[in-house]
């Protein structure tokens, strides 16, 4: 899909620390923190989607792994977290 084809921006081969999320709390703060850091660097939604799973741990990673392959098509799909 388009997300996996999005080119990594120059100088972004090593992304900034984004914190981790384990699924024990409401994800709003974690998503907000990701957005603040990546907005500052003007990172596209596709790259955010690629980075997001690298921040997940424990139950949050189990949730992510339960999603159907290629079911996330944009950064706005983070609302799936609330279902």
Backbone torsions as a table, in degrees:
resi	resn	phi	psi	omega
1	UNK	NA	175.9	-178.5
2	UNK	-61.8	-33.2	-178.8
3	UNK	-61.1	-46.3	-177.6
4	UNK	-73.7	-18.0	179.0
5	UNK	-90.2	-10.2	-178.1
6	UNK	-62.8	128.3	-179.3
7	UNK	-70.2	141.6	175.3
8	UNK	-71.2	126.9	-179.4
9	UNK	-60.8	146.7	177.3
10	UNK	-57.1	137.7	-179.5
11	UNK	79.7	4.6	-176.8
12	UNK	-113.1	17.5	179.7
13	UNK	-61.6	-29.2	174.9
14	UNK	-116.6	95.8	-177.2
15	UNK	-66.3	160.1	179.5
16	UNK	-69.9	159.1	175.2
17	UNK	-62.7	129.2	-177.8
18	UNK	-112.2	2.7	-176.1
19	UNK	77.8	175.5	179.5
20	UNK	-128.0	159.6	179.0
21	UNK	-135.3	128.5	-176.2
22	UNK	-108.0	1.5	177.2
23	UNK	88.1	2.6	-176.6
24	UNK	-83.9	-15.4	-178.8
25	UNK	-129.7	175.4	175.7
26	UNK	-65.5	134.0	-173.8
27	UNK	-75.7	-3.5	-175.7
28	UNK	-51.9	-48.1	-176.7
29	UNK	-64.4	-41.2	179.6
30	UNK	-63.3	-46.5	179.8
31	UNK	-64.3	-40.5	177.6
32	UNK	-60.3	-45.4	179.6
33	UNK	-61.2	-43.1	177.1
34	UNK	-59.1	-47.1	-178.7
35	UNK	-61.9	-42.3	179.8
36	UNK	-60.3	-48.7	-178.2
37	UNK	-64.5	-44.7	-175.2
38	UNK	-81.3	-26.3	172.4
39	UNK	-62.3	-43.1	179.7
40	UNK	-57.4	-35.7	-179.1
41	UNK	-94.1	4.5	179.3
42	UNK	54.4	49.0	-178.8
43	UNK	-87.9	135.9	-177.8
44	UNK	-70.3	162.4	177.6
45	UNK	-60.6	-37.0	-179.9
46	UNK	-62.8	-41.8	179.0
47	UNK	-69.4	-36.0	175.5
48	UNK	-59.6	-42.4	178.5
49	UNK	-62.2	-37.7	179.3
50	UNK	-71.4	-34.0	-179.4
51	UNK	-79.4	-33.2	-172.6
52	UNK	-50.7	-49.3	-178.3
53	UNK	-63.0	-21.2	179.2
54	UNK	-71.3	-11.9	-179.3
55	UNK	-96.6	-5.7	-173.1
56	UNK	-90.3	145.0	178.1
57	UNK	-137.7	160.7	172.3
58	UNK	46.7	-124.4	-175.7
59	UNK	-59.8	-34.9	179.6
60	UNK	-64.8	-39.8	177.4
61	UNK	-68.8	-38.1	177.2
62	UNK	-61.7	-41.8	176.7
63	UNK	-60.2	-48.2	-178.2
64	UNK	-60.5	-43.3	-178.7
65	UNK	-68.4	-18.5	178.6
66	UNK	-82.6	-11.5	178.8
67	UNK	-68.8	147.0	176.3
68	UNK	-64.1	142.9	178.3
69	UNK	-54.5	138.5	178.5
70	UNK	58.9	25.3	-179.9
71	UNK	-82.3	-15.1	177.0
72	UNK	-96.2	118.0	-176.2
73	UNK	-114.5	-6.8	176.8
74	UNK	-160.6	163.6	179.0
75	UNK	-63.7	-26.7	178.7
76	UNK	-65.3	-15.7	-179.7
77	UNK	-72.5	-1.6	176.5
78	UNK	-60.3	-14.7	175.7
79	UNK	-64.1	-17.0	176.1
80	UNK	-60.8	-23.5	177.5
81	UNK	-57.3	-30.4	-172.4
82	UNK	-91.3	2.5	179.9
83	UNK	-99.9	NA	NA
